[in-house]
Amino acid sequence: MTAPSPSTPRKVLGRLSLPERTFVADALRTETVGGVLLLVAAVTALLWANVPALHDSYESVAHFHFGPAALGLDLSVAHWAADGLLAIFFFVAGIELKRELVAGDLRDPKAAALPVIAALCGMAVPALVYVLTNVVGGGSLAGWAVPTATDIAFALAVLAVIGTSLPSALRAFLLTLAVVDDLFAILIIAVFFTDGLNFAALGGAVAGLVLFWLLLRVGVRGWYVYVPLALVIWALMYNSGVHATIAGVAMGLMLRCHRHEGEAHSPGEHIEHLVRPLSAGLAVPLFALFSAGVVVSGGALADVFTQPETLGVVLGLVVGKALGIFGGTWLAARFTRASLSDDLAWADVFAVASLAGIGFTVSLLIGELAFEGDRVMTDEIKAAVLLGSLIAATLATVLLKLRNAKYRRLWESEERDEDADGIPDIYEEDDPAYHERLAALYERKAADHRRIAQEKAAARHGLAEVPGGAGDDHHRPA
């Protein structure tokens, strides 16, 4: 966001700088398409798993094993999707985080405070809601981390489906929340779901990462160097006992995301542009296809609200996320010199906080890790994630639709480009050249209208002088 002067209080959800707005728009465009594919994959998985004639085939495909057993990689299709394909997703998340830290909102500690506090509260409160629900209900605390994650692609797909046009500041806030959210989800996975370390494999993975970093620093180029090395690092990380997706994050964080003089894009931005469609369009939808296929029945849905573990997940996503993000944002604004943007209201913050309760991809992954070995509970937790995300999406849809007319006006104002120079007018209001261009444009339009007026007047005068014409009152028919 644009940096305010020292004497001016910072605006919460204020206007983005033009480069940041362009980046956010490009990133969210790909995520929105990926989110729609994610929705399609989730619905397909549910149909495939719940149609009696197809259920057995779903189980057979999801649990089909392949891969080199000698390397410890004889995995099921579902396992490959969770540990392999999601490494691509976390690789992109690592690049996003690095870019935010060196060139985005998170590079300025004052500007970063708001989304970081909001994201932390948006993870802590759902975890607390889950823990309280299970302490009171006598359930397992193992799933405390399940409702802490936000799925940005799924959230953007909901926005696309309901047809709302959020202002860029709200979209950027949602994206930054998701980036910080992903960072802490990665830390949770690394710290709480790592056991039985194989130090030889871990040492090999670390050595591979060091080599990856050195090759980047000396300027070695070529996918044929980095892709095989990345696969080796991933395989070693998988066999080390640390979740394999951590390898993707680590490599993403190593890429340079600041631009040198004369560069249109940094290497990190360029690679992210290439890999993001693969992540959003293939890796995440395939993971959803083989993770969201849980058997759903009336009794199973009723059980979601009667078991403390599943009820804690639903309440964490629907209530915890909304209260956590909204409360964190309000507290950050309350105890700093920041004030809410004049164009927005706190109701808008709550609506976006509700939308962040959609916790699909990473929540499903953490659910599998938290209750590994308990197939029944894993499926019930997945059902709770699906149901909680659906309720959060419905609530957010209602809240956003109530404000949609306001959002559309703001969006149209942000997109207006009267001088047709490719830069929205709102970013050029302080540029004298912009006003000169507009003046010239209006003068040309005025000249055109004067010419048309003269032609119309001449035509009308000529018609009045023609005998028997429209101006001859004496020869009008009776």
C-alpha positions as CSV (number, residue, x, y, z in Angstrom):
1,M,0.0,0.0,0.0
2,T,1.1,3.6,-0.5
3,A,3.2,4.9,2.2
4,P,1.6,7.8,4.1
5,S,3.5,10.9,5.2
6,P,4.6,10.9,8.9
7,S,1.9,13.4,9.8
8,T,-0.9,11.5,8.2
9,P,-2.4,8.5,9.9
10,R,-2.2,5.3,7.9
11,K,-5.3,4.0,6.3
12,V,-6.5,0.5,6.9
13,L,-7.3,-1.0,3.6
14,G,-6.3,2.1,1.7
15,R,-5.5,2.4,-2.0
16,L,-2.7,0.2,-3.3
17,S,0.2,1.5,-5.2
18,L,0.0,0.9,-8.9
19,P,2.7,-1.8,-9.1
20,E,1.2,-3.6,-6.1
21,R,-2.3,-3.3,-7.6
22,T,-1.0,-4.8,-11.0
23,F,0.7,-7.7,-9.2
24,V,-2.4,-8.4,-7.1
25,A,-4.7,-8.3,-10.1
26,D,-2.5,-10.8,-12.0
27,A,-2.1,-13.2,-9.1
28,L,-5.8,-13.2,-8.2
29,R,-6.8,-13.7,-11.9
30,T,-4.9,-17.0,-12.0
31,E,-6.1,-18.0,-8.5
32,T,-9.7,-17.3,-9.5
33,V,-9.5,-19.7,-12.5
34,G,-7.8,-22.2,-10.3
35,G,-10.5,-21.8,-7.6
36,V,-13.2,-22.6,-10.1
37,L,-11.3,-25.7,-11.1
38,L,-11.0,-26.5,-7.4
39,L,-14.7,-26.3,-7.0
40,V,-15.3,-28.5,-10.0
41,A,-12.8,-31.1,-8.6
42,A,-14.4,-31.0,-5.1
43,V,-17.9,-31.6,-6.5
44,T,-16.5,-34.3,-8.8
45,A,-14.9,-36.1,-5.9
46,L,-18.1,-36.0,-3.8
47,L,-20.1,-37.4,-6.7
48,W,-17.5,-40.0,-7.5
49,A,-17.3,-41.2,-3.9
50,N,-21.1,-41.0,-3.1
51,V,-22.6,-42.6,-6.2
52,P,-22.9,-46.3,-5.3
53,A,-22.0,-47.5,-8.8
54,L,-18.8,-45.4,-8.8
55,H,-17.7,-45.6,-5.1
56,D,-15.5,-48.7,-5.5
57,S,-13.7,-47.2,-8.5
58,Y,-12.9,-44.0,-6.5
59,E,-11.4,-46.1,-3.7
60,S,-9.4,-48.2,-6.2
61,V,-7.9,-45.2,-8.0
62,A,-7.2,-43.2,-4.8
63,H,-5.4,-46.1,-3.1
64,F,-3.6,-47.4,-6.2
65,H,0.1,-47.5,-5.4
66,F,3.0,-46.8,-7.7
67,G,6.6,-45.4,-7.5
68,P,10.0,-46.8,-6.7
69,A,9.8,-48.8,-3.5
70,A,13.6,-48.9,-3.2
71,L,13.6,-45.1,-2.8
72,G,10.7,-45.2,-0.2
73,L,8.4,-43.7,-2.8
74,D,5.8,-46.5,-3.4
75,L,2.9,-44.2,-2.6
76,S,-0.9,-44.2,-3.3
77,V,-2.3,-41.8,-5.8
78,A,-3.9,-39.8,-2.9
79,H,-0.5,-39.7,-1.2
80,W,1.3,-38.5,-4.3
81,A,-1.3,-35.7,-4.6
82,A,-0.9,-34.7,-1.0
83,D,2.8,-34.9,-0.7
84,G,3.9,-34.4,-4.3
85,L,1.5,-32.1,-6.0
86,L,1.0,-29.9,-3.0
87,A,4.8,-29.3,-2.9
88,I,4.2,-27.2,-6.1
89,F,1.5,-25.3,-4.3
90,F,3.8,-24.6,-1.4
91,F,6.6,-23.6,-3.8
92,V,4.4,-20.9,-5.2
93,A,3.4,-19.9,-1.6
94,G,7.1,-19.6,-0.8
95,I,7.7,-17.3,-3.7
96,E,4.6,-15.2,-2.7
97,L,5.9,-14.9,0.8
98,K,9.4,-13.9,-0.4
99,R,8.0,-11.3,-2.8
100,E,5.8,-9.8,0.0
101,L,8.8,-9.6,2.3
102,V,11.1,-7.8,-0.1
103,A,8.8,-5.9,-2.5
104,G,5.2,-6.1,-1.2
105,D,3.2,-5.0,1.9
106,L,5.3,-7.0,4.3
107,R,8.5,-5.2,3.6
108,D,7.4,-2.3,5.7
109,P,7.0,-3.3,9.3
110,K,4.3,-0.7,10.0
111,A,2.3,-1.7,6.9
112,A,2.9,-5.4,7.6
113,A,1.6,-5.1,11.2
114,L,-2.1,-5.1,10.2
115,P,-2.2,-8.2,8.0
116,V,0.1,-10.1,10.2
117,I,-1.9,-9.4,13.4
118,A,-5.1,-10.1,11.5
119,A,-3.8,-13.4,10.2
120,L,-2.4,-14.5,13.5
121,C,-5.6,-13.7,15.3
122,G,-7.4,-15.5,12.4
123,M,-5.4,-18.6,13.2
124,A,-5.3,-18.4,17.0
125,V,-9.0,-17.8,17.6
126,P,-10.2,-20.8,15.4
127,A,-7.6,-23.0,17.2
128,L,-8.9,-21.7,20.6
129,V,-12.6,-22.4,19.5
130,Y,-11.6,-25.9,18.5
131,V,-9.8,-26.6,21.8
132,L,-12.6,-25.1,24.0
133,T,-15.2,-27.2,22.1
134,N,-13.2,-30.4,22.6
135,V,-12.3,-29.7,26.2
136,V,-16.0,-29.2,27.0
137,G,-17.1,-32.1,24.9
138,G,-14.3,-34.5,25.9
139,G,-13.0,-34.8,22.3
140,S,-9.5,-35.1,20.9
141,L,-7.3,-32.0,20.8
142,A,-5.2,-33.5,17.9
143,G,-7.2,-31.5,15.3
144,W,-6.6,-28.0,16.8
145,A,-4.8,-26.8,13.6
146,V,-7.4,-28.0,11.1
147,P,-9.6,-24.8,11.1
148,T,-6.6,-22.4,11.1
149,A,-6.0,-22.3,7.3
150,T,-7.6,-20.1,4.6
151,D,-8.0,-21.3,1.0
152,I,-7.5,-18.2,-1.1
153,A,-8.3,-20.0,-4.4
154,F,-11.6,-21.4,-3.1
155,A,-12.5,-17.9,-1.6
156,L,-11.9,-16.2,-5.0
157,A,-13.9,-18.9,-6.7
158,V,-16.8,-18.0,-4.5
159,L,-16.4,-14.3,-5.4
160,A,-16.4,-15.3,-9.1
161,V,-19.5,-17.4,-8.8
162,I,-21.5,-14.8,-6.9
163,G,-20.4,-12.1,-9.2
164,T,-19.2,-9.5,-6.7
165,S,-16.4,-7.0,-7.6
166,L,-14.4,-6.4,-4.5
167,P,-12.3,-3.2,-4.4
168,S,-8.6,-4.0,-5.0
169,A,-7.7,-3.1,-1.3
170,L,-10.0,-5.8,0.0
171,R,-8.7,-8.3,-2.5
172,A,-5.1,-7.4,-1.6
173,F,-6.0,-7.8,2.1
174,L,-7.4,-11.2,1.5
175,L,-4.4,-12.2,-0.5
176,T,-1.9,-11.0,2.1
177,L,-3.9,-12.7,4.8
178,A,-3.6,-15.9,2.9
179,V,0.2,-15.5,2.4
180,V,0.8,-15.0,6.1
181,D,-1.7,-17.8,6.8
182,D,0.3,-20.1,4.5
183,L,3.5,-19.2,6.3
184,F,2.2,-20.2,9.7
185,A,0.4,-23.3,8.3
186,I,3.9,-24.3,7.0
187,L,5.4,-23.8,10.4
188,I,2.6,-25.8,12.0
189,I,3.2,-28.7,9.6
190,A,6.9,-28.6,10.1
191,V,6.9,-28.3,13.9
192,F,3.8,-30.4,15.0
193,F,3.6,-33.0,12.3
194,T,7.2,-34.1,12.0
195,D,8.3,-37.3,13.9
196,G,10.7,-40.1,13.5
197,L,13.4,-38.1,11.7
198,N,15.8,-39.8,9.4
199,F,18.8,-37.5,9.8
200,A,20.7,-39.0,6.8
201,A,17.9,-38.1,4.5
202,L,17.4,-34.7,6.2
203,G,21.1,-33.9,5.8
204,G,20.9,-34.9,2.1
205,A,17.9,-32.6,1.6
206,V,19.6,-29.7,3.4
207,A,22.7,-30.3,1.2
208,G,20.5,-30.2,-1.9
209,L,18.9,-27.0,-0.8
210,V,22.4,-25.4,-0.3
211,L,23.4,-26.5,-3.8
212,F,20.1,-25.1,-5.1
213,W,20.9,-21.7,-3.4
214,L,24.5,-21.7,-4.7
215,L,23.4,-22.3,-8.3
216,L,20.9,-19.5,-8.0
217,R,23.5,-17.1,-6.7
218,V,26.1,-17.8,-9.4
219,G,23.5,-17.3,-12.0
220,V,23.1,-20.8,-13.4
221,R,20.0,-21.0,-15.6
222,G,18.0,-23.8,-17.2
223,W,15.0,-25.8,-16.0
224,Y,17.0,-29.0,-16.8
225,V,19.3,-28.2,-13.9
226,Y,16.7,-27.1,-11.3
227,V,13.8,-29.5,-11.9
228,P,15.9,-32.8,-11.4
229,L,17.6,-31.2,-8.3
230,A,14.2,-30.2,-6.9
231,L,12.9,-33.7,-7.3
232,V,15.9,-35.1,-5.5
233,I,15.5,-32.6,-2.7
234,W,11.7,-33.4,-2.4
235,A,12.4,-37.2,-2.3
236,L,15.0,-36.8,0.4
237,M,12.7,-34.4,2.4
238,Y,9.9,-37.0,2.2
239,N,12.1,-39.8,3.5
240,S,13.5,-37.6,6.3
241,G,10.2,-37.5,8.2
242,V,9.6,-33.8,7.6
243,H,6.6,-33.2,5.5
244,A,7.7,-33.1,1.8
245,T,5.9,-29.8,1.1
246,I,8.5,-28.0,3.2
247,A,11.0,-28.6,0.4
248,G,8.8,-26.6,-2.0
249,V,8.5,-23.7,0.5
250,A,12.3,-23.6,1.1
251,M,13.1,-23.5,-2.6
252,G,10.5,-20.8,-3.2
253,L,12.0,-18.6,-0.5
254,M,15.5,-18.9,-2.1
255,L,14.5,-17.3,-5.3
256,R,15.4,-13.6,-5.8
257,C,12.2,-11.5,-5.8
258,H,13.6,-8.0,-6.1
259,R,14.4,-6.5,-9.5
260,H,17.8,-5.4,-10.6
261,E,18.2,-2.3,-12.8
262,G,16.8,-3.0,-16.3
263,E,14.8,-6.0,-15.2
264,A,11.0,-6.0,-16.0
265,H,10.5,-8.9,-13.6
266,S,12.7,-10.6,-11.0
267,P,13.5,-14.3,-11.4
268,G,11.1,-15.2,-8.6
269,E,8.2,-13.2,-10.3
270,H,9.0,-14.8,-13.7
271,I,9.1,-18.4,-12.3
272,E,5.9,-17.7,-10.2
273,H,4.2,-16.6,-13.4
274,L,5.2,-19.9,-15.1
275,V,4.4,-22.2,-12.2
276,R,1.3,-20.6,-10.7
277,P,-1.0,-21.9,-13.5
278,L,0.4,-25.4,-12.9
279,S,-0.3,-25.1,-9.2
280,A,-3.7,-23.5,-9.4
281,G,-4.9,-25.4,-12.5
282,L,-3.5,-28.9,-11.9
283,A,-1.8,-29.6,-8.6
284,V,-4.4,-28.2,-6.2
285,P,-7.5,-29.5,-8.1
286,L,-6.0,-33.0,-8.3
287,F,-5.3,-32.9,-4.6
288,A,-8.9,-31.9,-4.0
289,L,-10.1,-34.7,-6.3
290,F,-8.4,-37.4,-4.2
291,S,-9.0,-35.7,-0.8
292,A,-12.5,-34.4,-0.9
293,G,-14.1,-37.7,-1.8
294,V,-15.8,-38.5,1.5
295,V,-19.0,-40.4,1.8
296,V,-21.7,-38.0,2.8
297,S,-25.1,-39.0,4.2
298,G,-27.8,-37.4,6.3
299,G,-26.5,-39.3,9.4
300,A,-22.9,-38.3,8.6
301,L,-23.8,-34.6,8.4
302,A,-25.8,-34.8,11.6
303,D,-22.8,-36.4,13.3
304,V,-20.7,-33.4,12.3
305,F,-22.7,-31.3,14.8
306,T,-22.7,-33.9,17.6
307,Q,-19.0,-34.9,17.8
308,P,-16.7,-32.4,19.5
309,E,-13.9,-32.9,17.0
310,T,-16.0,-32.1,13.9
311,L,-18.1,-29.5,15.6
312,G,-14.9,-27.7,16.7
313,V,-13.7,-27.6,13.1
314,V,-17.0,-26.2,11.8
315,L,-17.2,-23.6,14.6
316,G,-13.5,-22.8,14.2
317,L,-13.9,-22.0,10.4
318,V,-17.3,-20.2,10.6
319,V,-17.0,-18.4,14.0
320,G,-13.3,-18.4,14.9
321,K,-12.0,-17.2,11.5
322,A,-14.5,-14.3,11.3
323,L,-14.1,-13.1,14.9
324,G,-10.3,-13.6,14.8
325,I,-9.6,-11.7,11.6
326,F,-12.1,-8.9,12.3
327,G,-11.0,-8.6,16.0
328,G,-7.3,-8.6,15.0
329,T,-7.9,-5.9,12.4
330,W,-10.0,-3.8,14.8
331,L,-7.4,-4.1,17.5
332,A,-4.5,-3.2,15.2
333,A,-6.4,-0.1,14.1
334,R,-7.5,0.8,17.6
335,F,-4.0,0.7,19.1
336,T,-2.1,2.3,16.3
337,R,-2.5,5.6,14.3
338,A,-4.2,3.7,11.5
339,S,-7.8,4.5,10.5
340,L,-10.2,2.7,8.2
341,S,-10.2,3.8,4.6
342,D,-12.9,6.5,3.9
343,D,-14.4,4.3,1.1
344,L,-15.0,1.2,3.4
345,A,-16.8,0.3,6.6
346,W,-16.1,-2.2,9.3
347,A,-18.9,-4.3,7.8
348,D,-16.7,-4.9,4.8
349,V,-13.9,-6.1,7.0
350,F,-16.2,-8.6,8.7
351,A,-17.5,-9.8,5.3
352,V,-14.0,-10.6,4.1
353,A,-13.2,-12.2,7.5
354,S,-16.2,-14.5,7.0
355,L,-14.9,-15.3,3.5
356,A,-11.6,-16.3,5.0
357,G,-13.4,-19.1,6.8
358,I,-13.2,-21.1,3.7
359,G,-10.4,-23.5,4.7
360,F,-10.2,-26.2,2.1
361,T,-6.9,-27.3,0.7
362,V,-4.5,-26.9,3.7
363,S,-7.3,-27.8,6.2
364,L,-7.8,-31.1,4.4
365,L,-4.1,-31.7,4.5
366,I,-3.7,-30.9,8.2
367,G,-6.8,-33.1,8.9
368,E,-5.1,-36.0,7.2
369,L,-1.9,-35.4,9.2
370,A,-3.6,-34.8,12.6
371,F,-5.6,-38.1,12.5
372,E,-3.3,-40.2,10.4
373,G,-4.1,-43.9,10.9
374,D,-7.7,-43.2,11.9
375,R,-9.6,-43.5,8.6
376,V,-13.0,-43.0,10.1
377,M,-12.1,-39.8,12.0
378,T,-10.1,-38.5,9.0
379,D,-13.2,-38.7,6.8
380,E,-15.4,-37.1,9.4
381,I,-12.9,-34.2,9.8
382,K,-12.9,-33.8,6.0
383,A,-16.7,-33.7,6.0
384,A,-16.5,-31.0,8.7
385,V,-14.0,-29.0,6.7
386,L,-16.3,-29.2,3.6
387,L,-19.4,-28.3,5.6
388,G,-17.7,-25.5,7.6
389,S,-16.3,-24.0,4.3
390,L,-19.8,-24.2,2.7
391,I,-21.4,-22.4,5.7
392,A,-18.6,-19.7,5.7
393,A,-19.0,-19.2,1.9
394,T,-22.8,-18.9,2.3
395,L,-22.5,-16.4,5.1
396,A,-19.9,-14.4,3.2
397,T,-22.1,-14.4,0.1
398,V,-25.0,-12.9,2.0
399,L,-22.8,-10.2,3.6
400,L,-21.0,-9.3,0.4
401,K,-24.2,-9.1,-1.7
402,L,-25.6,-6.6,0.8
403,R,-22.7,-4.3,-0.1
404,N,-22.2,-5.3,-3.8
405,A,-23.6,-2.0,-5.2
406,K,-21.0,-0.1,-3.2
407,Y,-18.2,-2.4,-4.3
408,R,-19.2,-2.1,-7.9
409,R,-19.0,1.7,-7.7
410,L,-15.6,1.6,-6.1
411,W,-14.4,-1.0,-8.6
412,E,-15.6,1.1,-11.6
413,S,-13.8,4.1,-10.1
414,E,-10.6,2.2,-9.8
415,E,-10.8,0.9,-13.4
416,R,-11.8,4.2,-15.1
417,D,-9.2,5.2,-17.7
418,E,-10.7,8.2,-19.7
419,D,-7.4,9.1,-21.3
420,A,-6.9,5.5,-22.5
421,D,-3.2,5.4,-21.5
422,G,-3.5,2.0,-19.8
423,I,-3.2,3.5,-16.3
424,P,-6.3,4.0,-14.2
425,D,-7.2,7.7,-13.8
426,I,-7.2,7.4,-10.0
427,Y,-3.4,7.0,-10.0
428,E,-2.8,10.1,-12.2
429,E,-4.9,12.7,-10.5
430,D,-1.7,14.5,-9.3
431,D,0.0,14.4,-12.7
432,P,-0.3,17.7,-14.7
433,A,0.2,15.8,-18.0
434,Y,-2.8,13.7,-17.2
435,H,-5.0,16.8,-16.9
436,E,-3.5,18.2,-20.1
437,R,-4.4,15.0,-22.0
438,L,-7.9,15.1,-20.6
439,A,-8.3,18.7,-21.6
440,A,-7.2,17.9,-25.1
441,L,-9.5,15.0,-25.2
442,Y,-12.5,17.0,-24.0
443,E,-11.6,19.8,-26.5
444,R,-11.7,17.3,-29.4
445,K,-15.0,16.0,-28.2
446,A,-16.4,19.5,-27.8
447,A,-15.2,20.4,-31.4
448,D,-16.9,17.2,-32.7
449,H,-20.2,18.1,-30.9
450,R,-20.1,21.7,-32.2
451,R,-19.5,20.4,-35.8
452,I,-22.5,18.0,-35.4
453,A,-24.6,20.8,-34.0
454,Q,-23.8,23.0,-36.9
455,E,-24.6,20.3,-39.4
456,K,-27.9,19.5,-37.7
457,A,-28.8,23.2,-37.6
458,A,-27.9,23.7,-41.3
459,A,-29.9,20.6,-42.3
460,R,-33.0,21.8,-40.3
461,H,-32.7,25.3,-41.9
462,G,-32.5,23.9,-45.4
463,L,-35.5,21.7,-44.8
464,A,-37.5,24.7,-43.6
465,E,-36.8,26.5,-46.9
466,V,-38.0,23.7,-49.2
467,P,-41.6,24.4,-50.5
468,G,-43.9,21.8,-49.2
469,G,-41.3,20.7,-46.7
470,A,-41.8,20.2,-43.0
471,G,-41.5,23.9,-42.5
472,D,-44.3,24.9,-44.9
473,D,-47.3,25.3,-42.7
474,H,-49.7,26.4,-45.6
475,H,-49.6,23.0,-47.4
476,R,-50.0,20.7,-44.4
477,P,-52.6,18.0,-45.0
478,A,-55.9,18.5,-43.2
